[in-house]
Amino acid sequence: MALLEMRKIQKAFNGIPVLKGVDLTVEKGQVHALLGENGAGKSTLMNILTGVLTRDAGRIVFEGKELENISIKQSEELGLAFVHQELNLFNDLKVFENLFLNREYTKSFGRLNKKKMRQESLELFESLGVDIDPDALVADLKTSQKQLLEICKALLLNAKLLILDEPTTSLNNKEVEHLFSIINRLKEDGKSFIFISHKMPEIFIIADCYTVFRNGEFIASGLISETSPQDVTSLMVGQSYQSEEVYHQRELGEEVLRISHLTGQGFNDINFAAKRGEIIGLTGLQGSGSSELLQAIFGSSNVFSGDLVAFGQKVPKNSIHKAMKAGIAMLPNNRKENSVLPDLSIMDNMTVSEQTLSSLHFPVEKRKDTEKYDKYKSLLNLKAHSSNDLITSLSGGNQQKVFIARWLNTDSQILLFDNPTQGIDVGAKAEIYQLILDLAKSGRTILINSLEIPEIMKVADRCLVFYDGQIIKELSHDEINEHKVMLASVGIKEERNEVG
């Protein structure tokens, strides 16, 4: 008997069908990959399963028992746990306080039994080989530790089926290996997983079975051992898998950005220059300094020394507003925390940076904003029902397009993209790559930080590899390959190139 059976599930929003009679079956002790492009219906189905949404039609059977429309609390009590890509933790609480939130142990007179909660937290961590201090503030944890903390929260609820949504997005290779070892250990204990990811190599390492959705429809299901990444990707996008390079060489303009001896939090003595229309890829292991550098250029983290010059003018340090005034824009690597304004519409999210820079904040000219929205919707192939819908109604890829439009709307000429395709499906990634190349062709200069070397290879004119807070190697486009980048990323020097 299957642990979970979902049959002919249907769901529509405002009369628009998003699930068209889809099926999903998960066995006990199995990792089942749920695959499809953003907007395929994966998250909607999981939200129905965990009580966030109600279904319009279809049957759900869990452990042999048919489920009617249930609440989030009821789904947790049944043993269903949804570990979201954008983690739901309270940064200003301690680790053990997050673990036991709303189910605290108490002593007489309602006093909290903190000792017992700390002890159980520590025992759980030790059983999984997780190195986290129960008394640490969640704000001080690494992203990988936060991801493991969310899984531990689910296990404290005695979860039988854990839904992991893009769990490796912000993890380095070593951290991914650790996560997978924990998943395999829990599989042996009879736990089951629904694994949502766009990273094919990881899917073929960790998953036993797969199900593919496309445009809200069930496409195929089967054993991972009986298919290939190319075949699965073809099922997802509805066409032959295209892995060829999209890069094309362009004539570059004059120098528009120069960084001299820049030192800040997480990086030291950085020197390079960028030309108009150039795309420079930054990469390295997580925490190597490349992401931290972009944050410092944009003024969102402190610079201790050195100079930043844009278009011949020195840019004041440690000020986002002054960086914006200098024509610098940034897509940060965490949409939920740093880009999404969840209570505002798509239109308002798109125009907020322009309003911030303008000396005339009010009144908002609705007609002009609508014209700009229509322009960028067409230019970026934005898939949205109405500009008045909340930004949270969009898939991750379409949200990212809105945030790119946010900066194009300010006519920013230097664009800092920090993992711009994080959590985005195959089709949307291809659109983002082409957009980056088109923006460079129009004269914009782009610094793109990515942990995915194939991504750098698709768009970058050259690549700067970071190790321990410094640029350890520079590669021209023709020199970029995973072997060379990985050697440099772990501190193995073939020869040190001069960075111009």
PLY file of the C-alpha trace (Angstrom):
ply
format ascii 1.0
element vertex 500
property float x
property float y
property float z
element edge 499
property int vertex1
property int vertex2
end_header
0.00 0.00 0.00
1.33 3.42 -0.99
1.99 5.98 1.75
0.35 8.75 -0.32
-2.01 8.69 -3.27
-3.31 11.86 -4.91
-5.75 11.23 -7.76
-7.23 13.60 -10.35
-6.53 16.72 -8.27
-7.99 19.90 -9.75
-7.57 23.52 -8.70
-8.39 26.86 -10.34
-7.78 30.47 -9.32
-10.22 33.08 -10.58
-11.51 30.58 -13.11
-8.03 29.82 -14.45
-7.11 26.12 -13.99
-3.67 25.54 -12.45
-4.07 21.82 -11.74
-5.88 19.76 -14.36
-6.52 16.37 -12.80
-2.96 15.50 -11.69
-1.79 12.29 -9.96
1.01 11.61 -7.48
1.96 8.41 -5.65
4.67 8.16 -2.96
5.81 4.93 -1.32
7.09 4.53 2.23
10.87 5.00 2.57
11.14 6.66 -0.84
12.54 9.93 -2.19
10.14 11.00 -4.92
11.25 13.88 -7.16
8.38 16.20 -8.15
9.53 18.01 -11.28
8.31 20.72 -13.60
8.95 24.31 -14.58
7.85 27.11 -12.27
4.11 27.49 -12.69
3.67 23.78 -13.50
1.54 23.31 -10.37
4.00 21.63 -7.97
3.67 24.13 -5.11
-0.10 24.34 -5.53
-0.39 20.55 -5.17
1.84 20.55 -2.08
-0.18 23.39 -0.54
-3.33 21.33 -1.08
-1.71 18.30 0.52
-0.59 20.26 3.61
-3.85 22.13 4.16
-2.84 25.57 2.90
-5.29 25.37 -0.03
-8.47 23.40 -0.67
-8.83 21.31 -3.83
-11.69 21.72 -6.27
-11.83 18.01 -7.12
-9.94 14.77 -6.65
-9.03 12.29 -3.88
-6.18 12.19 -1.36
-5.35 9.00 0.56
-2.62 9.01 3.22
-1.69 5.82 5.08
-4.84 4.19 3.71
-7.13 6.92 5.05
-8.99 9.25 2.72
-8.44 12.92 3.61
-11.10 15.56 3.23
-10.08 19.21 3.15
-7.76 19.52 6.15
-6.08 22.37 8.00
-2.35 23.00 8.30
-2.45 21.82 11.91
-4.27 18.62 10.95
-1.73 17.89 8.21
1.10 18.26 10.76
-0.69 15.92 13.14
-0.99 13.34 10.34
2.78 13.50 9.78
3.03 15.81 6.76
5.74 18.51 6.82
6.50 21.15 4.18
10.06 22.54 4.34
9.83 25.58 2.08
12.59 26.95 -0.13
12.25 30.31 1.61
12.69 29.18 5.19
10.15 30.05 7.88
12.33 30.68 10.91
12.44 33.52 13.44
15.89 35.04 13.26
15.60 36.83 16.61
14.82 33.61 18.53
17.26 30.94 19.65
17.51 27.59 17.90
15.66 25.61 20.58
12.97 28.32 20.78
12.33 27.92 17.04
12.18 24.15 17.36
9.59 24.18 20.13
7.59 27.24 19.07
3.90 26.72 19.98
4.70 23.36 21.63
6.92 24.44 24.49
7.55 22.27 27.53
6.38 23.92 30.74
6.85 23.38 34.46
4.64 24.43 37.33
2.86 27.78 37.09
3.40 27.80 33.32
7.14 28.42 33.46
9.10 27.25 30.41
11.20 24.13 30.84
14.12 25.44 28.81
16.50 22.78 30.08
14.35 19.97 28.67
13.91 21.75 25.31
17.66 22.36 25.03
18.41 18.74 25.89
15.95 17.28 23.35
17.27 19.67 20.69
20.82 18.54 21.34
19.87 14.85 21.28
18.10 15.28 17.93
21.05 17.16 16.43
23.52 14.54 17.64
21.41 11.69 16.24
21.55 13.31 12.79
25.16 14.48 12.93
24.04 18.12 12.87
26.46 20.64 14.40
24.15 23.37 15.76
24.18 25.00 19.19
20.62 24.96 20.67
21.35 28.35 22.29
22.58 30.05 19.12
20.50 32.83 17.60
18.99 31.66 14.30
20.17 34.93 12.72
23.76 33.78 13.31
23.34 30.40 11.57
24.61 29.60 8.10
21.97 28.94 5.43
22.81 25.22 5.47
22.24 25.09 9.24
18.88 26.85 8.86
17.87 24.27 6.25
18.75 21.42 8.61
16.95 23.19 11.45
13.73 23.22 9.40
14.08 19.48 8.81
14.68 18.93 12.53
11.49 20.88 13.30
9.58 18.48 11.07
11.14 15.46 12.75
10.15 16.75 16.19
6.58 16.68 14.89
7.17 13.01 13.99
6.77 13.73 10.28
6.30 10.68 8.08
6.43 12.54 4.75
8.72 15.56 4.34
8.31 17.88 1.37
11.64 19.54 0.55
11.29 22.52 -1.81
14.62 23.38 -3.48
16.55 22.36 -0.34
20.03 22.69 -1.88
19.68 26.10 -3.54
22.05 27.92 -1.17
24.26 24.99 -0.17
27.80 24.20 -1.30
28.83 20.71 -2.42
29.93 19.55 1.03
26.71 20.78 2.62
24.63 19.04 -0.07
26.46 15.78 0.63
25.70 16.15 4.35
22.02 16.84 3.66
21.79 13.81 1.38
23.42 11.59 3.99
20.75 12.68 6.49
17.96 12.02 3.96
19.33 8.54 3.27
19.57 7.83 7.00
15.96 8.91 7.51
14.86 6.78 4.51
16.26 3.75 6.31
14.03 4.68 9.27
10.99 4.62 6.97
10.65 8.36 6.35
9.50 9.45 2.88
10.35 12.57 0.92
8.89 14.62 -1.90
11.95 16.35 -3.36
11.32 19.45 -5.49
14.37 20.67 -7.39
15.59 21.95 -10.75
19.09 20.52 -10.31
19.19 17.38 -12.41
22.51 15.96 -11.14
21.22 16.06 -7.56
17.88 14.50 -8.50
19.68 11.57 -10.09
21.79 11.12 -6.95
19.09 11.25 -4.27
15.73 10.34 -5.83
14.20 6.88 -6.35
11.21 7.91 -8.47
9.99 10.97 -10.34
6.77 12.64 -11.44
6.70 15.42 -14.03
4.06 18.15 -14.33
3.76 20.66 -17.17
1.28 23.54 -17.32
-0.80 22.02 -14.53
-1.00 18.58 -16.13
0.45 15.21 -15.20
3.01 14.25 -17.86
4.88 11.16 -16.67
6.09 9.17 -13.68
8.67 6.43 -13.28
11.90 5.15 -11.77
14.95 7.42 -11.86
17.08 4.38 -12.74
15.12 3.95 -15.97
15.45 7.48 -17.38
18.05 10.20 -18.01
18.43 13.92 -17.21
17.92 14.76 -20.89
14.68 12.76 -21.10
13.29 14.21 -17.87
14.12 17.77 -18.92
12.45 17.17 -22.27
9.30 16.07 -20.43
9.42 19.23 -18.30
9.77 21.74 -21.11
7.84 19.86 -23.78
10.64 19.93 -26.30
14.08 18.43 -26.85
16.56 19.32 -24.14
18.84 22.12 -25.28
22.18 22.27 -23.49
24.18 24.21 -26.02
25.96 27.42 -25.11
23.99 30.64 -25.60
27.01 32.96 -25.20
27.98 35.20 -28.07
30.93 37.55 -28.19
30.27 41.27 -28.37
32.30 44.41 -28.90
32.88 46.06 -25.53
32.94 49.76 -24.78
34.96 52.00 -22.49
35.71 51.30 -18.85
32.71 52.12 -16.63
33.63 50.48 -13.32
36.94 50.21 -11.47
37.46 48.56 -8.10
40.78 49.29 -6.41
42.10 47.54 -3.29
38.55 47.10 -1.99
38.37 45.39 1.39
35.23 44.65 3.35
33.36 42.03 5.31
34.22 38.69 3.68
36.71 39.91 1.04
40.14 41.53 0.89
42.11 43.68 -1.57
39.88 43.21 -4.64
41.06 44.79 -7.89
39.44 44.67 -11.33
37.76 46.86 -13.94
34.72 46.32 -16.15
33.82 47.78 -19.54
30.51 48.93 -20.94
28.56 45.92 -22.19
30.79 43.40 -20.39
29.50 40.42 -18.41
31.84 39.28 -15.65
31.09 36.06 -13.83
32.05 35.78 -10.17
32.19 32.37 -8.55
33.70 30.28 -5.79
32.50 28.18 -2.90
29.78 29.69 -0.74
31.33 32.24 1.63
34.38 32.76 -0.59
33.68 36.49 -0.91
32.01 36.90 -4.32
28.49 37.47 -2.99
29.85 39.66 -0.21
31.64 41.82 -2.78
28.43 42.48 -4.73
26.66 43.49 -1.52
29.47 45.92 -0.72
29.44 47.46 -4.21
25.72 48.08 -3.77
26.31 49.62 -0.34
24.38 47.01 1.64
27.45 45.82 3.57
30.43 47.72 4.90
33.58 48.57 2.96
36.61 49.07 5.19
39.06 50.47 2.64
39.68 50.89 -1.07
37.90 52.74 -3.85
34.93 52.16 -6.15
34.69 54.33 -9.26
31.70 54.26 -11.62
31.64 56.31 -14.84
34.69 58.26 -13.67
33.17 59.29 -10.35
34.07 57.88 -6.94
31.04 56.16 -5.41
30.53 56.88 -1.67
30.84 53.71 0.41
28.20 52.00 2.54
25.14 53.69 1.04
22.55 51.88 -1.08
20.90 55.13 -2.11
24.19 56.65 -3.32
25.01 53.47 -5.21
21.60 53.69 -6.89
22.25 57.34 -7.73
25.53 56.24 -9.36
23.61 53.91 -11.69
24.26 50.67 -9.79
21.48 48.12 -9.26
21.35 44.73 -7.57
19.35 41.50 -7.64
20.13 39.90 -4.24
20.30 36.15 -3.79
17.34 35.84 -1.44
14.17 37.08 -3.15
11.93 36.61 -0.13
14.04 38.60 2.33
15.59 41.20 0.05
13.40 41.76 -3.03
9.79 40.72 -2.52
7.40 43.29 -1.04
4.67 40.71 -0.40
1.84 43.10 0.46
2.30 45.13 -2.72
1.12 44.48 -6.27
3.28 43.46 -9.20
3.09 47.04 -10.47
4.18 48.55 -7.15
7.04 46.07 -6.81
8.20 47.02 -10.28
8.16 50.79 -9.74
9.36 51.09 -6.13
13.03 51.81 -6.97
12.08 54.57 -9.39
9.86 56.12 -6.71
12.74 55.92 -4.22
15.13 57.71 -6.56
12.65 60.32 -7.77
12.47 63.66 -6.02
8.75 63.62 -6.75
7.47 60.59 -4.84
3.81 61.57 -5.06
1.41 61.59 -6.69
2.01 58.35 -8.58
1.14 58.73 -12.27
-0.95 55.64 -12.87
-1.04 56.01 -16.64
2.75 56.25 -16.99
3.28 53.35 -14.62
0.85 51.25 -16.65
2.72 52.09 -19.85
6.01 51.05 -18.25
4.47 47.86 -16.91
3.15 46.94 -20.35
6.55 47.71 -21.88
8.51 45.49 -19.50
5.89 42.76 -19.49
6.38 42.45 -23.24
10.17 42.93 -23.17
10.76 40.34 -20.44
7.97 37.92 -21.44
6.43 38.32 -17.98
3.65 35.83 -17.36
1.18 37.65 -15.12
-2.60 37.89 -15.09
-2.91 41.51 -13.90
-0.52 44.23 -12.73
-2.74 44.60 -9.66
-2.17 41.01 -8.51
0.13 40.54 -5.54
3.77 39.81 -6.38
3.40 36.54 -4.45
0.99 35.27 -7.11
3.92 34.87 -9.53
6.34 31.98 -9.91
9.96 32.52 -8.88
11.12 33.10 -12.44
8.45 35.70 -13.11
9.15 37.42 -9.78
12.79 37.70 -10.84
11.72 39.32 -14.12
9.74 41.91 -12.14
12.84 42.75 -10.09
14.96 43.08 -13.24
12.29 45.45 -14.59
12.47 47.32 -11.26
16.05 48.31 -12.11
15.63 48.78 -15.84
12.94 51.27 -14.87
15.64 53.38 -13.17
17.93 53.17 -16.22
20.68 51.58 -14.09
23.74 50.81 -16.21
25.71 48.56 -13.83
23.73 45.48 -12.80
24.80 43.17 -9.98
23.07 39.78 -10.23
23.63 37.50 -7.22
22.55 33.94 -8.15
19.79 35.32 -10.42
18.38 31.90 -11.39
18.21 30.52 -7.86
15.11 28.33 -7.58
14.10 28.99 -11.19
13.13 26.26 -13.65
14.92 25.23 -16.83
12.79 27.27 -19.23
12.88 30.44 -17.13
16.65 30.08 -16.70
17.11 30.09 -20.47
15.04 33.28 -20.68
17.12 34.93 -17.94
20.38 33.99 -19.70
19.17 35.46 -22.97
17.97 38.58 -21.17
21.39 39.05 -19.55
23.06 38.82 -22.96
20.54 41.23 -24.48
21.10 43.74 -21.65
24.86 43.56 -22.21
24.35 44.06 -25.94
22.37 47.23 -25.14
25.39 48.58 -23.24
24.74 47.58 -19.65
27.58 46.14 -17.60
26.72 43.03 -15.57
28.47 41.29 -12.69
26.85 37.91 -12.12
27.69 35.77 -9.11
26.80 32.10 -9.42
27.74 28.81 -7.79
26.80 27.02 -11.04
29.74 26.96 -13.46
27.61 26.04 -16.54
25.66 29.24 -15.84
28.86 31.32 -15.93
29.89 29.56 -19.15
26.61 30.50 -20.85
26.88 34.26 -20.34
30.24 35.54 -19.06
32.97 37.23 -21.10
35.38 36.31 -18.31
35.27 34.74 -14.87
36.81 35.78 -11.54
37.20 32.88 -9.13
37.18 33.69 -5.41
38.88 31.78 -2.63
39.12 32.84 1.01
37.97 36.40 0.25
40.29 37.05 -2.68
40.32 36.68 -6.45
42.56 33.67 -6.97
42.15 33.28 -10.72
40.81 35.05 -13.80
39.63 33.07 -16.82
38.64 34.29 -20.27
35.39 32.90 -21.68
37.20 30.21 -23.68
39.13 29.10 -20.58
36.12 28.61 -18.28
35.42 25.00 -17.40
34.30 23.21 -14.26
37.67 21.58 -13.65
39.67 24.82 -13.68
37.10 26.70 -11.62
36.84 23.96 -9.01
40.63 23.73 -8.60
40.80 27.48 -7.97
37.70 27.45 -5.74
39.37 25.06 -3.31
42.62 27.01 -3.30
44.70 24.98 -5.75
46.66 27.40 -7.92
47.88 26.43 -11.36
49.20 29.89 -12.01
48.06 33.28 -10.80
46.69 35.51 -13.56
46.86 39.25 -13.34
43.40 40.79 -13.03
42.79 43.87 -15.16
0 1
1 2
2 3
3 4
4 5
5 6
6 7
7 8
8 9
9 10
10 11
11 12
12 13
13 14
14 15
15 16
16 17
17 18
18 19
19 20
20 21
21 22
22 23
23 24
24 25
25 26
26 27
27 28
28 29
29 30
30 31
31 32
32 33
33 34
34 35
35 36
36 37
37 38
38 39
39 40
40 41
41 42
42 43
43 44
44 45
45 46
46 47
47 48
48 49
49 50
50 51
51 52
52 53
53 54
54 55
55 56
56 57
57 58
58 59
59 60
60 61
61 62
62 63
63 64
64 65
65 66
66 67
67 68
68 69
69 70
70 71
71 72
72 73
73 74
74 75
75 76
76 77
77 78
78 79
79 80
80 81
81 82
82 83
83 84
84 85
85 86
86 87
87 88
88 89
89 90
90 91
91 92
92 93
93 94
94 95
95 96
96 97
97 98
98 99
99 100
100 101
101 102
102 103
103 104
104 105
105 106
106 107
107 108
108 109
109 110
110 111
111 112
112 113
113 114
114 115
115 116
116 117
117 118
118 119
119 120
120 121
121 122
122 123
123 124
124 125
125 126
126 127
127 128
128 129
129 130
130 131
131 132
132 133
133 134
134 135
135 136
136 137
137 138
138 139
139 140
140 141
141 142
142 143
143 144
144 145
145 146
146 147
147 148
148 149
149 150
150 151
151 152
152 153
153 154
154 155
155 156
156 157
157 158
158 159
159 160
160 161
161 162
162 163
163 164
164 165
165 166
166 167
167 168
168 169
169 170
170 171
171 172
172 173
173 174
174 175
175 176
176 177
177 178
178 179
179 180
180 181
181 182
182 183
183 184
184 185
185 186
186 187
187 188
188 189
189 190
190 191
191 192
192 193
193 194
194 195
195 196
196 197
197 198
198 199
199 200
200 201
201 202
202 203
203 204
204 205
205 206
206 207
207 208
208 209
209 210
210 211
211 212
212 213
213 214
214 215
215 216
216 217
217 218
218 219
219 220
220 221
221 222
222 223
223 224
224 225
225 226
226 227
227 228
228 229
229 230
230 231
231 232
232 233
233 234
234 235
235 236
236 237
237 238
238 239
239 240
240 241
241 242
242 243
243 244
244 245
245 246
246 247
247 248
248 249
249 250
250 251
251 252
252 253
253 254
254 255
255 256
256 257
257 258
258 259
259 260
260 261
261 262
262 263
263 264
264 265
265 266
266 267
267 268
268 269
269 270
270 271
271 272
272 273
273 274
274 275
275 276
276 277
277 278
278 279
279 280
280 281
281 282
282 283
283 284
284 285
285 286
286 287
287 288
288 289
289 290
290 291
291 292
292 293
293 294
294 295
295 296
296 297
297 298
298 299
299 300
300 301
301 302
302 303
303 304
304 305
305 306
306 307
307 308
308 309
309 310
310 311
311 312
312 313
313 314
314 315
315 316
316 317
317 318
318 319
319 320
320 321
321 322
322 323
323 324
324 325
325 326
326 327
327 328
328 329
329 330
330 331
331 332
332 333
333 334
334 335
335 336
336 337
337 338
338 339
339 340
340 341
341 342
342 343
343 344
344 345
345 346
346 347
347 348
348 349
349 350
350 351
351 352
352 353
353 354
354 355
355 356
356 357
357 358
358 359
359 360
360 361
361 362
362 363
363 364
364 365
365 366
366 367
367 368
368 369
369 370
370 371
371 372
372 373
373 374
374 375
375 376
376 377
377 378
378 379
379 380
380 381
381 382
382 383
383 384
384 385
385 386
386 387
387 388
388 389
389 390
390 391
391 392
392 393
393 394
394 395
395 396
396 397
397 398
398 399
399 400
400 401
401 402
402 403
403 404
404 405
405 406
406 407
407 408
408 409
409 410
410 411
411 412
412 413
413 414
414 415
415 416
416 417
417 418
418 419
419 420
420 421
421 422
422 423
423 424
424 425
425 426
426 427
427 428
428 429
429 430
430 431
431 432
432 433
433 434
434 435
435 436
436 437
437 438
438 439
439 440
440 441
441 442
442 443
443 444
444 445
445 446
446 447
447 448
448 449
449 450
450 451
451 452
452 453
453 454
454 455
455 456
456 457
457 458
458 459
459 460
460 461
461 462
462 463
463 464
464 465
465 466
466 467
467 468
468 469
469 470
470 471
471 472
472 473
473 474
474 475
475 476
476 477
477 478
478 479
479 480
480 481
481 482
482 483
483 484
484 485
485 486
486 487
487 488
488 489
489 490
490 491
491 492
492 493
493 494
494 495
495 496
496 497
497 498
498 499
